[in-house]
Each structure stands twice: as structure tokens, then as C-alpha cells.
Amino acid sequence: MDNKAFLVLANGLVFEGKSFGAQKCAVGETVFATGMTGYLETLTDPSYFGQIITQTFPLVGNYGIIEDDFESAKIHARAYIVRSWCESPSNFRGEKNLDEFLKANGIPGLYGIDTRRLTKILREAGVMNGMIICGESDEAKSALTALENPNEKEKLLQKIKSYKIENAVQSVSLDCTKIEKSAEKVFAESAAYRAVPIRTDGTKINDAQEAMRGGKGKKVVLWDFGAKGNIRRELLKRGLEVETVECGATAEKILAMNPDGIMLSNGPGDPAENSQIINEIKKLSESGKPIFGICLGHQMLALARGAKTTKLKYGHRGANQPVKQLSTGRVYISSQNHGYAVDNESLPRGANLSFVNTNDGTCEGIEYTDIPAFSVQFHPEASGGPLDTNFLFDEFVARINKK
């Protein structure tokens, strides 16, 4: 566990620490996440595909690994960086520790570095590529040797800079279907920990029959671009029948399933690269079916309606992002994970801002007046929290019933 490991950033900075998890090298886009809890959801969130995750909270892994809390069947990130990790977690639901989990998924980890310094660098310079070097492979030995020679180091940096996240959505679609459970089981497990539907006023609905009344007999198609498992769970808790389709599905296929509503899921990568999916969303948006988009789904729906997206300097990743609902003036704390945003100034007629980020003013939600659709950039299904905007799923059910 005392093996040396290194993070080499594309700007040439090198951080020396120790390795845990899989003993291998990895190149990815280095980002930081500010959540104080929820590391399991972060690791298994498909939206982190191709990225090296840095946790800003100093101690990670203290409640172990709990498979029932996964957002997908495996880790999709390239590597994991923490200040320190808990070797002996204490939780009655825990099954193994973080080191064992990373090894089982073939993901290298780095600990013992100054994560505060790394985060400040990424905030100032912006998200950049990086390389984790650890283990005894020829690749690791070659990379370490290159760091000692200026000319060879420059070649290594060029290799790091050239990394690009590709085929992101196609690589992660349908992974959450591997952890699907029935509506009854989902509600029972949720009720045990009070993770039940929350009304607009913040009160919880602990009775399954009451919570599921609105969605009974209604079907939603979940279009999976890298969906988090908890999106499906929140739909099931409200009595909806959920059918999941792959990212390559067509509007014709989805409409042939005769859904009462359509959910556009979260996912990784640059939304504008998914031109074929965007064209299909455009067809769906003109079908008259109620649509609810989250994260990547929110961005691609906006693109389908004529808006534009931009890449953020360092993105929003964590469970403490404040968003303001413009119709009420109320501020909610939200969980987020995205590196792109819809350009506020590019919204077409019929698309109105509904939420904004109070830190930087970026678009956090859109209400469409020309089609029965709405979308949010943040995660109302957030697990492990915050659950402040959980009521948006009830809004979706209400729109389905109104239709």
C-alpha cells in the first residue's frame, strides 16, 4: 500500500503520492467533485466516463461499499484521487473497502497528495488532462523515465494533451439496467432509510400507495444516455411503469411503445457531439408527448430546439450547488455533475429560463411553452442528496396526467 504513484497534469505539474486500487496507468480529463458524502454514487455515475475524479473532501470511504446504492453496475471513471481513504470502514451495510472496490473494477487510485492545491489549480487553469502513473508495467516505467528527461517529458505531455473522450454516450448506455429492481422492492428499500418521495413543501410521502397513486397505469420511456439508476428508482416510487431504451433508439421506436411520458437521462461528454440523437429528440419534441430532461438530456433537448451549449471552465460537480427557481425566487441546493451548459443567450422563442445557478448565472433549467417539456441541468434524483428538488418528478407525473 506504500507504492509510489504520480499524477502528471497536461501543464507539466507533477504530484507525488501513493497508489491504491488497481496498479496501472490511466490518462483522463482531471476534474474535482465537492461532495462531502456520496462517493459511491460519484464512482458509479456514468457521467464521469473518461475522467479522473478528485474528491475535495479529505477522507473518503468511511462507510465502505454498498451495492444497493450504486448508480450503475460499475465504475466509468478512469481513475480516482483522494487525500486519504478509510482502510477499515464502519457501516452495517458495507461489504468491502474502497481499495477492494477499485481493484475489482480495474481502476487506479492515488492518495496522499495535496488535493486542495490540485483543486485550486483546476479552478484557476480550468479542467485539463492528466495521467496517473503507478504499478510496475512497462508503461509506468517508461513514463517515470520520461519525467527525468525534458525532451521525453514533453513527448509524454503531448500524449496526455492528445487524450479525448470519445463515444462517451455509446460506451455507458444501458449499464444501469443491470441493477434494475421492481417498484415494490425499490420503495421498500427506500422507505427503510426515509429516501421516499418528497413533496414541494419538503414533507415526505412514506406510504407506498399514496406515493404511487399518480403514476399508476402510466408508462414512461427512459432514454438512457448513461442514466443514473436513481432516476429510474424515483419514477418507480411514483407508480410509473418504466421501459428503458438504448441511446441509439429512434423517435419512431420510442413512439411505437406508446409512452405517456419520455425521460431524457443524464450522460457523459460533449452534448453537441450527439447529432444523431439530437435529431431524434427533435422529432420526439414535436410528438406532443410530455418530456422531462436531466443533465445531458436537458442539454440535448435544448440543442434540438435550437439553443447552443458551451464548455465550462471547470464544470459543476458536487452536492452543494445553489440554483434559483425564477418563478418563485426560491433557492435550492442541488447535486450536479457536468462540464457543459446551455448558453442563456441562445434560447429560442418558446424556451424560457426556469432555474439559474446563483454562483455564475448559468442555465440550470428550461421551461418550454411551445411543447409539453421541461428540463433541468442539476440532479433532482440525487442520492445521497440533497433531495430539495425531488418534487420535480411529481411535476412530471402531474404533466403526464394533465396530458
Beta strands, then each sheet from edge to edge (+ up, - down):
strand 1: 4-9
strand 2: 14-21
strand 3: 26-33
strand 4: 51-55
strand 5: 59-60
strand 6: 79-82
strand 7: 84-85
strand 8: 108-111
strand 9: 128-133
strand 10: 219-223
strand 11: 241-245
strand 12: 261-264
strand 13: 291-294
strand 14: 309-325
strand 15: 331-342
strand 16: 351-357
strand 17: 363-368
strand 18: 373-376
sheet 1: 1+ 2- 8+ 6+ 4+ 3+ 9- 1+
sheet 2: 5+ 7+
sheet 3: 11+ 10+ 12+ 13+ 18+ 17- 16+ 14- 15+
end
